[in-house]
Every structure is written in C-alpha cells, then in structure tokens.
C-alpha cells in the first residue's frame, strides 16, 4: 500500500497548488519510509512542499483544550537556541488566525515558560523574562486573551477552552495525550492550506 499512500499524498499537494482544495487529511503513512530522514516530521514536510517557508505550527486540537509546541522534533539541548521573538510572535499570529476559524467559542492563549516555574526563582537574564514576558504584554495591549509565562507544572490543572503554547514538544504533548487519550487532531497551521491527521501519528 505504500506506493498508493505516497502517490495520493503528493496528489493532494498538487491539487492544492492547482487551487482545487483548501484542506488535506494525512492518512496512515510510514513516516520513516516516506520522509527518508529528509524532514523531522510531516509538519515540516508539508510546510516545505507547500511554500518552502519555515512559518508553520503544529496544533494538537481537542474540543476541551489544545496545545502548540514552538519547537517540534529536535533535541532538548537545541530548544533554547530556537526560541526567539520572531518565532514566538509568528506562532501567536498563526494561533490567532486559527482561533478565528472556530465559531462560537472563546479561547484563551496560555504561553508556558521555558524554565521550571517560568523562571520565578531564577535570575532575570533568561528568555522567560527577556522574550516571553514582553511578547505577552504586547499582545495584551491589542486585546488578545493571552497569559504568560506560566509554569508548565501546574498550567494544566485548569485547561478548559485554552490553547497552550509550549517551548518544546513533550512539554505540551504529554499532558495533551494523557488527558485526552486518543481524542485529538494534529493540525498544521500557518499555511494557506490546513493539514490534518490523527494526533498520535499517521502510521
């Protein structure tokens, strides 16, 4: 079945380029075999194929709450270097656009801290203070319902109608999958097309 699944995935991209579709559902397909180590995940693959811009985000969506990791499939040692003002603001803008597609639902954005306790017990020369906090203040001034940096260890006690932005993959995917089990959708946002797949991987 691999050739068939491979072909219809690429055909979906072609249909988007021909302006015949606006959504694509990524069906079961072996990531390792399909991507051949050229991409770290389907999120990155579709982003490159659609417009070759590093402006995408992964959202795991559930009707109760959703999560969005700023970084996806990279080593934990590389995370902090990838966190910057431009990337965070683009991610927030993508989420605001995504929220606008969900009718009749008010959603709050929660920006998690990079360090334990969102650096409350640490010196101020870190990215929780220098990048995350100023960005939250900036968006609050224009009326966005956003809070942060919030300590990740207690953030999910009350998670109804929220989108949590995490600094790395497992910071938000562990609580999402623990609380929602298999009830979720993986959505690629920030592109002109919306790509969807099962939340635990297409394989």
N, C-alpha and C positions, 0 to 999 in steps of 0.2 A: 504493500500500500504506500510505501514511502514516495515513489515517483509521482503517484496521483496527488498525494497531500502536498508535496513540493510544488507541483505544477499549479494547483488551484490557489496556493498561497501567492505565488508570483503573478497569477492571473488576476487576483484581487487587486494587487498593486497597479497592474496595467489598467484595470477598469477605473480605478481612482484617477490615474493620470489622464484617462480619456473623459474625465468628468461625468462618469456614469453611476458612480456610487459615492456615498459620504461616510459609510461605516464599513468596517471589516471585522468579522469574527474569526479569530485564530483557532482553528480546530486542532485535535491531537496530532502532534508532530514532534519527533525526537529532536530536541534542541541540539544535542551534541553532534548528531549526524547532519542536521540541516545547516547549522551555523559554521561547522568546521573550524571552530576556535577563532573565527574572524570577528565575532561580536560576543560580548559578555552575556547577552540575553536578547529575547525577542523585542523588548522595548527599544534597545539600541539599534537592532537590525531594521525595524520598521522606520525609525527616525532617519537613519541614513538613506534608506531606499526611497523615502517619500520626498525629502528635500535636502538631505545631507547637512542638516543643521543640528547642532547639539543644544536643542531647546525643548526637549521632551521631558515629561514626568510620568512616573508610574503611580497610579492610584489604585489601591485595593478598596473597592466600594461595597458597602453593605447599607441597608436601609436604616440601620441604627447609628453607625458611625463608619468613617472611612479613614484611611491613612495614606501618606505620601512620603516616601523616603527621598531625600535630596540626592543622596548617592545610592547607587544600586549594587551592582555586582563587582565590588572592589575590596581589596584587603582593608581591614580595620586600621592598619597603620597609615593608609593613604587618605583616610576620610578628612581629617582636619585641613589638609592642604587643598582639598576640593571645595571647602566651604568658603564662599566669598559673597560679597554684596550683590554682584550681578546675578549670580546663580540663584541666590535666595529670592531676589525680587522677581526674577523671571518665573520661578516656581510659584510664588504667591499670585502673580498675574494669571498664570495658567489655571490655578485653582479657582480664582475669582470668576474666570470665564466659564469654567466647568460648572460651578455652582449656579450660574445664570441659566444653565440648561435644565436644572432640576426645579420643576414648577411647584409652587405652594409649599416650600419648605425652607425654613430659616436655618442656616448652618453657620456655626462659629468656627473660625480657624484657630488652632492651637499650635504654636511654634515651640517645639521641645528644645531644651538646652542641649548643647554638645557635651558638656561635662556633668558628672554627678551633682545632683542638687542644683543644676543650672548655674553652677559656679558661685552659689551664695556663700560658700565657705572658703572661697579662693581669692587670690589677688585679682585685680580688675583688668590686668593686661592679658585677656583672653577673648576669644571670639563670642562668647555669650554676652560680654559687656560691649565689645568694640563693634560688633556687626549685628548680632541678632536683636539686641535691645533697641538700638536706634532705628532699625527697619520696622519693628513693631510700632514704635511711636509714630513713624512716618505714615504708615497705613491707617493708624487710628485717627490721625488728623484729617484724613479724607473720607472718614466714615466707614471704614472696613471693620467688621466684627472680628477682631484678632487679639490674641493674648500670648505673651511670651517674654523671655524664655521661661518655660515651665519645666519643672523637674520631672523627668520621664518616669521615675519610680512610683509616683502617685497620680500621674496625669489621667490614667485610665480608670480611676475609681468612678468618675462621672464622665461618661463618654457619649451620651445621647446627643444626636444631631451635631456632631463635631467632625471636622477633618483635622487630623493630627499630622503635622509636618515634622518628620524626624530627620536627624542628620545622617543616619546610616540605616541600611537595610533592616537588620534584625531589631533595631530599636523600636520600630513600629509594626513589623510583620509578626513578631512573636505575640504581642497582645492581640492583634487583629485575628490571627488564626486560632489562638487559644479561646477567645471569647465567642467568635463567630463560627468556629468549626469549619465546615466546608461551604458555608453560605457566604459567597463573595464573588466579585467580578474584578478581574485585573483590567484596568483601562489605561491606555496610553493617551495622554493629553498634551496639548501644546502644539499639535499638528493640525493641518487642515482637514484631516480625516481622523475619526475616532476609532481606535483599535481595541477590541475586547477579547478576553479569553477567560477560561476558568482560573480562579485565584490561586490554585495550588500548582499551576504549571500545565502547559498544554499536553505534555506526554502522559 
